[in-house]
Amino acid sequence: MTTATQTCPECDGPLKVDDSVSASEVIECPECRSELEVVTTRPLLLAVAPEVEEDWGE
């Protein structure tokens, strides 16, 4: 298993990501604790994960 170093899109802190991650997986930044979604794996693209909204049964 290898890791790639990325920059957190929220805090610009360093972030090591295993190559075993898959698209749509949510990982946490060790610096700012933001939840990040893996958008694509090749190339590795991360984005701040959307917050889960309350479902009011509508």
C-alpha distance matrix in Angstrom:
0.0 3.8 6.8 10.3 13.5 16.1 19.6 20.9 23.6 25.8 25.9 24.3 22.2 18.8 15.9 12.2 10.4 6.9 6.6 7.2 10.6 13.6 17.0 19.5 17.1 18.5 16.8 18.8 19.4 19.6 22.5 24.9 23.5 24.0 22.3 20.5 20.0 17.4 20.0 18.1 14.5 15.7 16.9 15.3 18.5 19.2 22.7 24.5 24.5 28.0 29.8 30.8 34.5 37.0 38.2 41.9 42.4 43.7
3.8 0.0 3.8 6.9 10.2 13.0 16.6 18.4 21.2 23.5 23.4 21.4 19.5 15.9 13.4 9.7 8.4 5.8 5.7 8.2 10.7 13.9 16.8 19.3 17.1 18.2 16.2 17.9 17.8 18.1 20.6 23.1 22.3 22.6 21.3 19.2 19.1 16.4 18.8 16.8 13.3 14.1 14.7 13.1 16.4 17.3 20.9 22.9 23.4 27.1 29.2 30.6 34.2 37.0 38.4 42.1 42.8 43.9
6.8 3.8 0.0 3.8 6.7 9.5 13.0 14.7 17.6 19.9 19.7 17.7 15.8 12.2 9.7 6.1 5.2 4.2 5.6 8.6 9.9 13.3 15.6 17.8 15.5 16.0 13.6 14.9 14.4 14.8 17.1 19.6 19.0 19.3 18.3 16.3 16.5 14.1 16.8 15.3 12.2 13.4 13.3 11.1 13.9 14.4 17.9 19.7 20.7 24.4 26.4 28.2 31.8 34.7 36.3 40.0 41.0 42.0
10.3 6.9 3.8 0.0 3.8 6.3 10.0 12.3 14.9 17.6 17.5 15.0 13.6 10.2 8.1 5.5 5.2 6.4 7.0 10.5 10.8 13.6 15.2 17.3 15.6 15.9 13.6 14.7 13.7 14.6 16.2 18.5 18.4 18.2 17.6 15.0 15.4 13.0 15.1 13.6 10.9 11.6 10.9 8.7 11.4 12.1 15.7 17.9 19.4 23.1 25.4 27.5 31.0 34.2 35.9 39.6 40.7 41.4
13.5 10.2 6.7 3.8 0.0 3.8 7.0 9.6 12.6 15.0 14.3 11.6 10.1 6.6 5.5 4.5 6.3 8.9 10.4 13.6 13.1 15.9 16.9 18.5 16.8 16.2 13.5 13.8 11.8 12.5 13.4 15.8 16.4 16.4 16.5 14.2 15.4 13.7 15.8 15.0 13.1 13.9 12.4 10.0 11.6 11.7 14.8 16.6 18.7 22.4 24.6 27.1 30.4 33.7 35.7 39.3 40.8 41.4
16.1 13.0 9.5 6.3 3.8 0.0 3.8 6.5 9.0 11.8 11.6 8.9 8.4 6.0 5.0 6.2 7.1 10.5 11.7 14.6 13.1 15.2 15.4 16.6 15.4 14.6 12.3 12.4 10.3 12.0 12.4 14.0 14.8 14.1 14.2 11.6 12.9 11.5 13.3 13.1 12.0 13.0 11.1 8.4 8.8 8.5 11.4 13.4 15.8 19.4 21.8 24.5 27.7 31.1 33.2 36.7 38.2 38.7
19.6 16.6 13.0 10.0 7.0 3.8 0.0 3.8 6.2 8.7 8.1 5.2 5.6 4.9 5.6 8.5 10.0 13.7 15.2 17.7 15.7 17.6 17.2 17.7 16.7 15.1 12.9 12.2 9.4 11.2 10.6 11.7 13.3 12.3 13.3 11.1 13.1 12.6 14.1 14.8 14.5 15.6 13.5 10.8 9.9 8.7 10.4 11.8 14.8 18.2 20.4 23.5 26.4 29.9 32.2 35.6 37.5 37.8
20.9 18.4 14.7 12.3 9.6 6.5 3.8 0.0 3.8 5.4 5.6 4.6 5.3 6.3 6.1 9.5 10.6 14.4 16.2 18.0 15.5 17.0 16.4 16.1 15.0 12.8 10.6 9.4 6.7 9.3 8.6 8.7 10.0 8.6 9.9 8.1 10.8 11.4 13.1 14.7 15.1 16.9 15.0 11.9 10.2 7.6 8.3 8.6 11.7 14.9 16.8 20.0 22.9 26.3 28.9 32.2 34.2 34.5
23.6 21.2 17.6 14.9 12.6 9.0 6.2 3.8 0.0 3.8 6.1 5.7 8.2 9.9 9.9 13.0 13.4 17.0 18.3 20.0 17.1 17.8 16.4 15.7 15.5 13.4 12.3 11.5 9.5 12.6 11.5 10.5 11.8 9.3 10.3 8.2 10.4 11.4 12.1 14.2 15.5 17.1 15.0 12.3 9.6 7.0 6.2 6.7 10.4 13.1 15.4 18.8 21.3 24.9 27.4 30.6 32.6 32.6
25.8 23.5 19.9 17.6 15.0 11.8 8.7 5.4 3.8 0.0 3.8 6.0 8.1 10.8 11.1 14.6 15.4 19.0 20.8 22.2 19.1 20.0 18.6 17.3 16.8 14.0 12.7 11.0 8.8 11.6 9.8 7.8 9.6 7.1 9.3 8.7 11.6 13.6 14.7 17.2 18.6 20.5 18.7 15.8 13.0 9.9 8.2 6.7 10.2 12.4 13.9 17.5 19.8 23.2 26.1 29.1 31.4 31.6
25.9 23.4 19.7 17.5 14.3 11.6 8.1 5.6 6.1 3.8 0.0 3.8 5.4 8.9 10.2 14.0 15.7 19.5 21.7 23.3 20.7 22.2 21.3 20.3 19.2 16.4 14.3 11.9 8.8 10.4 7.6 6.5 9.5 8.6 11.5 11.3 14.6 16.2 17.6 19.8 20.6 22.4 20.3 17.4 15.2 12.4 11.6 10.4 13.6 16.0 17.1 20.6 23.0 26.2 29.2 32.1 34.7 35.0
24.3 21.4 17.7 15.0 11.6 8.9 5.2 4.6 5.7 6.0 3.8 0.0 3.8 6.6 8.8 12.4 14.3 18.1 20.0 22.2 19.9 21.6 20.8 20.5 19.6 17.3 15.0 13.2 9.9 11.4 9.1 9.4 12.1 11.2 13.5 12.3 15.1 15.9 17.1 18.6 19.0 20.3 18.1 15.4 13.7 11.7 11.8 11.8 15.3 18.0 19.7 23.2 25.7 29.1 31.9 35.0 37.2 37.5
22.2 19.5 15.8 13.6 10.1 8.4 5.6 5.3 8.2 8.1 5.4 3.8 0.0 3.8 6.4 10.1 12.7 16.4 18.8 20.9 19.0 21.2 21.1 20.9 19.3 16.9 14.0 11.8 8.1 8.5 6.2 8.0 10.6 10.9 13.3 12.6 15.7 16.3 18.3 19.6 19.4 20.9 18.9 16.0 14.9 12.8 13.5 13.3 16.3 19.4 20.7 23.9 26.7 29.9 32.7 35.9 38.2 38.7
18.8 15.9 12.2 10.2 6.6 6.0 4.9 6.3 9.9 10.8 8.9 6.6 3.8 0.0 3.8 6.8 9.9 13.4 15.8 18.2 16.8 19.4 19.9 20.3 18.4 16.5 13.3 11.8 8.4 8.5 7.8 10.4 12.2 12.7 14.2 13.0 15.6 15.5 17.7 18.3 17.4 18.8 17.0 14.1 14.0 12.5 14.2 14.7 17.3 20.8 22.3 25.3 28.4 31.5 34.2 37.5 39.5 40.2
15.9 13.4 9.7 8.1 5.5 5.0 5.6 6.1 9.9 11.1 10.2 8.8 6.4 3.8 0.0 3.8 6.4 10.0 12.6 14.7 13.2 16.0 16.7 17.1 14.9 13.2 10.0 9.0 6.4 7.2 8.1 10.4 11.0 11.3 12.0 10.6 12.9 12.5 15.3 15.8 14.7 16.6 15.3 11.9 12.1 10.4 12.6 13.2 15.2 18.9 20.5 23.1 26.4 29.5 31.9 35.4 37.1 38.0
12.2 9.7 6.1 5.5 4.5 6.2 8.5 9.5 13.0 14.6 14.0 12.4 10.1 6.8 3.8 0.0 3.8 6.7 9.6 11.8 11.2 14.4 15.9 17.0 14.5 13.5 10.3 10.3 8.9 9.1 11.1 13.6 13.5 14.0 13.9 12.3 13.8 12.7 15.7 15.5 13.5 15.4 14.6 11.4 12.7 11.7 14.5 15.6 17.0 20.8 22.5 24.7 28.2 31.2 33.3 36.9 38.4 39.4
10.4 8.4 5.2 5.2 6.3 7.1 10.0 10.6 13.4 15.4 15.7 14.3 12.7 9.9 6.4 3.8 0.0 3.8 6.4 8.4 7.4 10.7 12.4 13.8 11.3 11.2 8.6 10.0 9.8 11.0 13.4 15.3 14.4 14.2 13.1 11.0 11.6 9.8 13.0 12.5 10.3 12.6 12.3 9.0 10.7 10.0 13.2 14.7 15.5 19.3 21.2 23.1 26.7 29.6 31.4 35.1 36.2 37.2
6.9 5.8 4.2 6.4 8.9 10.5 13.7 14.4 17.0 19.0 19.5 18.1 16.4 13.4 10.0 6.7 3.8 0.0 3.8 5.3 6.0 9.7 12.4 14.3 11.7 12.4 10.4 12.4 13.0 13.8 16.7 18.6 17.2 17.3 15.7 13.7 13.6 11.3 14.4 13.3 10.3 12.6 13.1 10.4 12.8 12.8 16.1 17.7 17.9 21.5 23.4 24.8 28.4 31.2 32.6 36.4 37.2 38.3
6.6 5.7 5.6 7.0 10.4 11.7 15.2 16.2 18.3 20.8 21.7 20.0 18.8 15.8 12.6 9.6 6.4 3.8 0.0 3.8 5.5 8.3 11.1 13.8 12.0 13.8 12.6 15.2 15.9 17.2 19.9 21.5 20.2 19.7 17.8 15.3 14.3 11.2 13.6 11.5 8.1 9.8 10.9 9.0 12.1 13.1 16.6 18.8 19.0 22.5 24.7 26.0 29.6 32.4 33.5 37.3 37.8 38.7
7.2 8.2 8.6 10.5 13.6 14.6 17.7 18.0 20.0 22.2 23.3 22.2 20.9 18.2 14.7 11.8 8.4 5.3 3.8 0.0 3.8 6.5 10.0 12.5 10.3 12.6 12.0 15.1 16.6 18.0 21.1 22.4 20.5 20.0 17.5 15.4 14.0 11.3 13.8 12.2 9.1 11.6 13.2 11.2 13.8 14.3 17.4 19.3 18.6 21.9 23.9 24.6 28.2 30.8 31.6 35.4 35.7 36.8
10.6 10.7 9.9 10.8 13.1 13.1 15.7 15.5 17.1 19.1 20.7 19.9 19.0 16.8 13.2 11.2 7.4 6.0 5.5 3.8 0.0 3.8 6.9 8.9 6.7 9.0 8.9 12.3 14.1 16.1 19.0 19.8 17.8 16.9 14.2 11.9 10.2 7.6 10.5 9.6 7.3 10.7 12.0 9.4 11.2 11.1 13.9 15.7 14.9 18.1 20.2 21.0 24.6 27.2 28.2 31.9 32.4 33.4
13.6 13.9 13.3 13.6 15.9 15.2 17.6 17.0 17.8 20.0 22.2 21.6 21.2 19.4 16.0 14.4 10.7 9.7 8.3 6.5 3.8 0.0 3.8 6.4 5.6 9.1 10.4 14.1 16.2 18.8 21.5 21.7 19.6 18.0 14.9 12.3 9.6 6.9 8.7 7.7 6.4 9.9 11.7 9.7 10.9 11.2 13.6 15.5 14.2 17.0 19.3 19.8 23.1 25.8 26.4 30.1 30.2 31.0
17.0 16.8 15.6 15.2 16.9 15.4 17.2 16.4 16.4 18.6 21.3 20.8 21.1 19.9 16.7 15.9 12.4 12.4 11.1 10.0 6.9 3.8 0.0 3.8 5.5 8.7 10.9 14.5 16.5 19.6 21.8 21.5 19.5 17.3 14.1 11.2 7.8 5.1 5.5 5.3 6.1 9.5 10.9 9.1 9.2 9.5 11.2 13.4 12.1 14.5 17.2 17.8 20.9 23.8 24.3 28.0 28.2 28.6
19.5 19.3 17.8 17.3 18.5 16.6 17.7 16.1 15.7 17.3 20.3 20.5 20.9 20.3 17.1 17.0 13.8 14.3 13.8 12.5 8.9 6.4 3.8 0.0 3.8 6.4 9.6 13.0 15.4 18.7 20.8 19.9 17.7 15.2 11.7 9.4 5.8 5.2 5.9 7.8 9.5 12.9 13.8 11.6 10.6 9.6 10.1 11.4 9.2 11.2 13.7 14.0 17.2 20.0 20.6 24.3 24.6 25.1
17.1 17.1 15.5 15.6 16.8 15.4 16.7 15.0 15.5 16.8 19.2 19.6 19.3 18.4 14.9 14.5 11.3 11.7 12.0 10.3 6.7 5.6 5.5 3.8 0.0 3.8 6.5 10.2 13.0 15.9 18.5 17.9 15.3 13.5 10.0 8.2 5.7 5.4 8.1 9.7 10.1 13.9 14.7 11.8 11.4 9.8 10.9 11.6 9.5 12.1 14.0 14.4 17.9 20.6 21.5 25.3 25.8 26.8
18.5 18.2 16.0 15.9 16.2 14.6 15.1 12.8 13.4 14.0 16.4 17.3 16.9 16.5 13.2 13.5 11.2 12.4 13.8 12.6 9.0 9.1 8.7 6.4 3.8 0.0 3.8 6.9 10.0 13.0 15.4 14.5 11.7 9.9 6.3 5.4 4.4 6.3 9.4 11.7 12.4 16.1 16.4 13.0 12.0 9.3 9.5 9.2 7.1 10.0 11.4 12.3 16.0 18.8 20.3 24.0 25.1 26.2
16.8 16.2 13.6 13.6 13.5 12.3 12.9 10.6 12.3 12.7 14.3 15.0 14.0 13.3 10.0 10.3 8.6 10.4 12.6 12.0 8.9 10.4 10.9 9.6 6.5 3.8 0.0 3.8 6.8 9.4 12.1 11.9 9.3 8.4 5.7 5.2 6.4 7.6 11.2 13.1 13.0 16.5 16.4 12.8 12.1 9.3 10.2 9.7 8.9 12.3 13.4 14.9 18.6 21.3 23.2 26.8 28.2 29.4
18.8 17.9 14.9 14.7 13.8 12.4 12.2 9.4 11.5 11.0 11.9 13.2 11.8 11.8 9.0 10.3 10.0 12.4 15.2 15.1 12.3 14.1 14.5 13.0 10.2 6.9 3.8 0.0 3.8 6.2 8.8 8.4 5.6 5.6 4.6 5.9 8.7 10.6 13.9 16.1 16.0 19.3 18.8 15.1 14.1 10.8 11.1 9.7 9.6 12.9 13.3 15.2 18.8 21.4 23.8 27.3 29.1 30.4
19.4 17.8 14.4 13.7 11.8 10.3 9.4 6.7 9.5 8.8 8.8 9.9 8.1 8.4 6.4 8.9 9.8 13.0 15.9 16.6 14.1 16.2 16.5 15.4 13.0 10.0 6.8 3.8 0.0 3.8 5.4 5.8 4.8 5.4 6.5 7.1 10.5 12.0 15.0 16.9 16.8 19.6 18.6 14.9 13.9 10.7 11.1 9.9 11.2 14.5 15.2 17.7 21.1 23.9 26.5 29.9 31.9 33.0
19.6 18.1 14.8 14.6 12.5 12.0 11.2 9.3 12.6 11.6 10.4 11.4 8.5 8.5 7.2 9.1 11.0 13.8 17.2 18.0 16.1 18.8 19.6 18.7 15.9 13.0 9.4 6.2 3.8 0.0 3.8 6.0 5.5 8.1 9.7 10.8 14.1 15.4 18.6 20.2 19.6 22.3 21.3 17.7 17.1 14.2 14.9 13.6 14.8 18.0 18.2 20.5 23.8 26.3 29.1 32.4 34.5 35.8
22.5 20.6 17.1 16.2 13.4 12.4 10.6 8.6 11.5 9.8 7.6 9.1 6.2 7.8 8.1 11.1 13.4 16.7 19.9 21.1 19.0 21.5 21.8 20.8 18.5 15.4 12.1 8.8 5.4 3.8 0.0 3.8 5.9 8.2 11.0 12.1 15.7 17.1 19.9 21.7 21.5 23.9 22.5 19.0 18.0 15.0 15.2 13.7 15.6 18.5 18.7 21.5 24.5 27.1 30.2 33.2 35.6 36.8
24.9 23.1 19.6 18.5 15.8 14.0 11.7 8.7 10.5 7.8 6.5 9.4 8.0 10.4 10.4 13.6 15.3 18.6 21.5 22.4 19.8 21.7 21.5 19.9 17.9 14.5 11.9 8.4 5.8 6.0 3.8 0.0 3.8 5.5 9.0 10.7 14.5 16.7 19.2 21.6 22.0 24.5 23.1 19.6 17.9 14.6 13.8 11.5 13.3 15.7 15.6 18.6 21.3 23.9 27.1 30.0 32.6 33.6
23.5 22.3 19.0 18.4 16.4 14.8 13.3 10.0 11.8 9.6 9.5 12.1 10.6 12.2 11.0 13.5 14.4 17.2 20.2 20.5 17.8 19.6 19.5 17.7 15.3 11.7 9.3 5.6 4.8 5.5 5.9 3.8 0.0 3.8 6.4 9.1 12.7 15.2 18.0 20.5 20.9 23.9 22.9 19.2 17.7 14.1 13.4 10.8 11.6 14.0 13.6 16.0 19.0 21.4 24.5 27.5 29.9 31.2
24.0 22.6 19.3 18.2 16.4 14.1 12.3 8.6 9.3 7.1 8.6 11.2 10.9 12.7 11.3 14.0 14.2 17.3 19.7 20.0 16.9 18.0 17.3 15.2 13.5 9.9 8.4 5.6 5.4 8.1 8.2 5.5 3.8 0.0 3.8 6.2 9.8 12.7 15.1 18.0 18.9 21.9 20.8 17.3 15.2 11.4 10.0 7.1 8.1 10.5 10.6 13.4 16.4 19.2 22.2 25.3 27.7 28.6
22.3 21.3 18.3 17.6 16.5 14.2 13.3 9.9 10.3 9.3 11.5 13.5 13.3 14.2 12.0 13.9 13.1 15.7 17.8 17.5 14.2 14.9 14.1 11.7 10.0 6.3 5.7 4.6 6.5 9.7 11.0 9.0 6.4 3.8 0.0 3.8 6.8 10.0 12.5 15.5 16.5 19.8 19.2 15.7 13.7 10.0 8.7 6.2 5.5 8.4 8.9 11.2 14.6 17.6 20.1 23.5 25.4 26.5
20.5 19.2 16.3 15.0 14.2 11.6 11.1 8.1 8.2 8.7 11.3 12.3 12.6 13.0 10.6 12.3 11.0 13.7 15.3 15.4 11.9 12.3 11.2 9.4 8.2 5.4 5.2 5.9 7.1 10.8 12.1 10.7 9.1 6.2 3.8 0.0 3.8 6.6 9.0 11.9 13.1 16.2 15.5 12.0 9.9 6.2 5.5 4.5 4.7 8.5 10.4 12.9 16.2 19.5 21.6 25.2 26.8 27.5
20.0 19.1 16.5 15.4 15.4 12.9 13.1 10.8 10.4 11.6 14.6 15.1 15.7 15.6 12.9 13.8 11.6 13.6 14.3 14.0 10.2 9.6 7.8 5.8 5.7 4.4 6.4 8.7 10.5 14.1 15.7 14.5 12.7 9.8 6.8 3.8 0.0 3.8 5.9 9.0 10.7 14.0 13.7 10.6 8.5 5.7 5.4 6.0 4.8 8.2 10.8 12.6 16.0 19.2 20.8 24.5 25.6 26.1
17.4 16.4 14.1 13.0 13.7 11.5 12.6 11.4 11.4 13.6 16.2 15.9 16.3 15.5 12.5 12.7 9.8 11.3 11.2 11.3 7.6 6.9 5.1 5.2 5.4 6.3 7.6 10.6 12.0 15.4 17.1 16.7 15.2 12.7 10.0 6.6 3.8 0.0 3.8 5.7 6.9 10.3 10.4 7.3 6.1 4.8 6.7 8.9 8.5 11.7 14.5 16.1 19.4 22.6 23.8 27.5 28.3 28.7
20.0 18.8 16.8 15.1 15.8 13.3 14.1 13.1 12.1 14.7 17.6 17.1 18.3 17.7 15.3 15.7 13.0 14.4 13.6 13.8 10.5 8.7 5.5 5.9 8.1 9.4 11.2 13.9 15.0 18.6 19.9 19.2 18.0 15.1 12.5 9.0 5.9 3.8 0.0 3.8 7.0 9.5 9.4 7.5 5.4 5.5 6.6 9.6 9.4 11.8 15.2 16.8 19.6 23.0 23.9 27.5 28.1 28.0
18.1 16.8 15.3 13.6 15.0 13.1 14.8 14.7 14.2 17.2 19.8 18.6 19.6 18.3 15.8 15.5 12.5 13.3 11.5 12.2 9.6 7.7 5.3 7.8 9.7 11.7 13.1 16.1 16.9 20.2 21.7 21.6 20.5 18.0 15.5 11.9 9.0 5.7 3.8 0.0 3.8 5.8 6.3 5.4 5.2 7.4 9.7 13.0 13.1 15.6 18.9 20.4 23.2 26.5 27.3 30.9 31.3 31.2
14.5 13.3 12.2 10.9 13.1 12.0 14.5 15.1 15.5 18.6 20.6 19.0 19.4 17.4 14.7 13.5 10.3 10.3 8.1 9.1 7.3 6.4 6.1 9.5 10.1 12.4 13.0 16.0 16.8 19.6 21.5 22.0 20.9 18.9 16.5 13.1 10.7 6.9 7.0 3.8 0.0 3.8 5.3 4.2 6.4 8.8 12.0 15.1 15.3 18.2 21.3 22.7 25.8 29.0 29.8 33.5 33.9 34.1
15.7 14.1 13.4 11.6 13.9 13.0 15.6 16.9 17.1 20.5 22.4 20.3 20.9 18.8 16.6 15.4 12.6 12.6 9.8 11.6 10.7 9.9 9.5 12.9 13.9 16.1 16.5 19.3 19.6 22.3 23.9 24.5 23.9 21.9 19.8 16.2 14.0 10.3 9.5 5.8 3.8 0.0 2.9 5.0 7.7 11.0 14.2 17.7 18.3 21.1 24.4 26.0 29.0 32.2 33.0 36.6 36.9 36.9
16.9 14.7 13.3 10.9 12.4 11.1 13.5 15.0 15.0 18.7 20.3 18.1 18.9 17.0 15.3 14.6 12.3 13.1 10.9 13.2 12.0 11.7 10.9 13.8 14.7 16.4 16.4 18.8 18.6 21.3 22.5 23.1 22.9 20.8 19.2 15.5 13.7 10.4 9.4 6.3 5.3 2.9 0.0 3.8 6.1 9.7 12.9 16.6 17.8 20.6 24.0 25.9 28.8 32.3 33.3 36.9 37.4 37.3
15.3 13.1 11.1 8.7 10.0 8.4 10.8 11.9 12.3 15.8 17.4 15.4 16.0 14.1 11.9 11.4 9.0 10.4 9.0 11.2 9.4 9.7 9.1 11.6 11.8 13.0 12.8 15.1 14.9 17.7 19.0 19.6 19.2 17.3 15.7 12.0 10.6 7.3 7.5 5.4 4.2 5.0 3.8 0.0 3.8 6.7 10.3 13.6 14.8 18.0 21.2 23.2 26.3 29.7 30.9 34.6 35.4 35.5
18.5 16.4 13.9 11.4 11.6 8.8 9.9 10.2 9.6 13.0 15.2 13.7 14.9 14.0 12.1 12.7 10.7 12.8 12.1 13.8 11.2 10.9 9.2 10.6 11.4 12.0 12.1 14.1 13.9 17.1 18.0 17.9 17.7 15.2 13.7 9.9 8.5 6.1 5.4 5.2 6.4 7.7 6.1 3.8 0.0 3.8 6.9 10.5 12.0 15.0 18.3 20.6 23.5 27.0 28.4 31.9 32.9 32.8
19.2 17.3 14.4 12.1 11.7 8.5 8.7 7.6 7.0 9.9 12.4 11.7 12.8 12.5 10.4 11.7 10.0 12.8 13.1 14.3 11.1 11.2 9.5 9.6 9.8 9.3 9.3 10.8 10.7 14.2 15.0 14.6 14.1 11.4 10.0 6.2 5.7 4.8 5.5 7.4 8.8 11.0 9.7 6.7 3.8 0.0 3.8 7.0 8.7 11.9 15.0 17.5 20.5 24.1 25.8 29.3 30.6 30.7
22.7 20.9 17.9 15.7 14.8 11.4 10.4 8.3 6.2 8.2 11.6 11.8 13.5 14.2 12.6 14.5 13.2 16.1 16.6 17.4 13.9 13.6 11.2 10.1 10.9 9.5 10.2 11.1 11.1 14.9 15.2 13.8 13.4 10.0 8.7 5.5 5.4 6.7 6.6 9.7 12.0 14.2 12.9 10.3 6.9 3.8 0.0 3.8 6.0 8.8 12.0 14.8 17.5 21.2 23.0 26.5 28.0 27.9
24.5 22.9 19.7 17.9 16.6 13.4 11.8 8.6 6.7 6.7 10.4 11.8 13.3 14.7 13.2 15.6 14.7 17.7 18.8 19.3 15.7 15.5 13.4 11.4 11.6 9.2 9.7 9.7 9.9 13.6 13.7 11.5 10.8 7.1 6.2 4.5 6.0 8.9 9.6 13.0 15.1 17.7 16.6 13.6 10.5 7.0 3.8 0.0 3.8 6.4 9.0 12.2 14.9 18.4 20.7 24.0 25.9 26.1
24.5 23.4 20.7 19.4 18.7 15.8 14.8 11.7 10.4 10.2 13.6 15.3 16.3 17.3 15.2 17.0 15.5 17.9 19.0 18.6 14.9 14.2 12.1 9.2 9.5 7.1 8.9 9.6 11.2 14.8 15.6 13.3 11.6 8.1 5.5 4.7 4.8 8.5 9.4 13.1 15.3 18.3 17.8 14.8 12.0 8.7 6.0 3.8 0.0 3.8 6.4 9.0 12.0 15.5 17.5 21.0 22.7 23.0
28.0 27.1 24.4 23.1 22.4 19.4 18.2 14.9 13.1 12.4 16.0 18.0 19.4 20.8 18.9 20.8 19.3 21.5 22.5 21.9 18.1 17.0 14.5 11.2 12.1 10.0 12.3 12.9 14.5 18.0 18.5 15.7 14.0 10.5 8.4 8.5 8.2 11.7 11.8 15.6 18.2 21.1 20.6 18.0 15.0 11.9 8.8 6.4 3.8 0.0 3.8 6.4 8.7 12.4 14.4 17.7 19.5 19.6
29.8 29.2 26.4 25.4 24.6 21.8 20.4 16.8 15.4 13.9 17.1 19.7 20.7 22.3 20.5 22.5 21.2 23.4 24.7 23.9 20.2 19.3 17.2 13.7 14.0 11.4 13.4 13.3 15.2 18.2 18.7 15.6 13.6 10.6 8.9 10.4 10.8 14.5 15.2 18.9 21.3 24.4 24.0 21.2 18.3 15.0 12.0 9.0 6.4 3.8 0.0 3.8 6.1 9.5 12.2 15.3 17.6 18.2
30.8 30.6 28.2 27.5 27.1 24.5 23.5 20.0 18.8 17.5 20.6 23.2 23.9 25.3 23.1 24.7 23.1 24.8 26.0 24.6 21.0 19.8 17.8 14.0 14.4 12.3 14.9 15.2 17.7 20.5 21.5 18.6 16.0 13.4 11.2 12.9 12.6 16.1 16.8 20.4 22.7 26.0 25.9 23.2 20.6 17.5 14.8 12.2 9.0 6.4 3.8 0.0 3.8 6.7 8.9 12.3 14.3 15.3
34.5 34.2 31.8 31.0 30.4 27.7 26.4 22.9 21.3 19.8 23.0 25.7 26.7 28.4 26.4 28.2 26.7 28.4 29.6 28.2 24.6 23.1 20.9 17.2 17.9 16.0 18.6 18.8 21.1 23.8 24.5 21.3 19.0 16.4 14.6 16.2 16.0 19.4 19.6 23.2 25.8 29.0 28.8 26.3 23.5 20.5 17.5 14.9 12.0 8.7 6.1 3.8 0.0 3.8 6.3 9.3 11.7 12.4
37.0 37.0 34.7 34.2 33.7 31.1 29.9 26.3 24.9 23.2 26.2 29.1 29.9 31.5 29.5 31.2 29.6 31.2 32.4 30.8 27.2 25.8 23.8 20.0 20.6 18.8 21.3 21.4 23.9 26.3 27.1 23.9 21.4 19.2 17.6 19.5 19.2 22.6 23.0 26.5 29.0 32.2 32.3 29.7 27.0 24.1 21.2 18.4 15.5 12.4 9.5 6.7 3.8 0.0 3.8 6.1 9.0 10.4
38.2 38.4 36.3 35.9 35.7 33.2 32.2 28.9 27.4 26.1 29.2 31.9 32.7 34.2 31.9 33.3 31.4 32.6 33.5 31.6 28.2 26.4 24.3 20.6 21.5 20.3 23.2 23.8 26.5 29.1 30.2 27.1 24.5 22.2 20.1 21.6 20.8 23.8 23.9 27.3 29.8 33.0 33.3 30.9 28.4 25.8 23.0 20.7 17.5 14.4 12.2 8.9 6.3 3.8 0.0 3.8 5.5 7.2
41.9 42.1 40.0 39.6 39.3 36.7 35.6 32.2 30.6 29.1 32.1 35.0 35.9 37.5 35.4 36.9 35.1 36.4 37.3 35.4 31.9 30.1 28.0 24.3 25.3 24.0 26.8 27.3 29.9 32.4 33.2 30.0 27.5 25.3 23.5 25.2 24.5 27.5 27.5 30.9 33.5 36.6 36.9 34.6 31.9 29.3 26.5 24.0 21.0 17.7 15.3 12.3 9.3 6.1 3.8 0.0 3.8 5.6
42.4 42.8 41.0 40.7 40.8 38.2 37.5 34.2 32.6 31.4 34.7 37.2 38.2 39.5 37.1 38.4 36.2 37.2 37.8 35.7 32.4 30.2 28.2 24.6 25.8 25.1 28.2 29.1 31.9 34.5 35.6 32.6 29.9 27.7 25.4 26.8 25.6 28.3 28.1 31.3 33.9 36.9 37.4 35.4 32.9 30.6 28.0 25.9 22.7 19.5 17.6 14.3 11.7 9.0 5.5 3.8 0.0 3.8
43.7 43.9 42.0 41.4 41.4 38.7 37.8 34.5 32.6 31.6 35.0 37.5 38.7 40.2 38.0 39.4 37.2 38.3 38.7 36.8 33.4 31.0 28.6 25.1 26.8 26.2 29.4 30.4 33.0 35.8 36.8 33.6 31.2 28.6 26.5 27.5 26.1 28.7 28.0 31.2 34.1 36.9 37.3 35.5 32.8 30.7 27.9 26.1 23.0 19.6 18.2 15.3 12.4 10.4 7.2 5.6 3.8 0.0
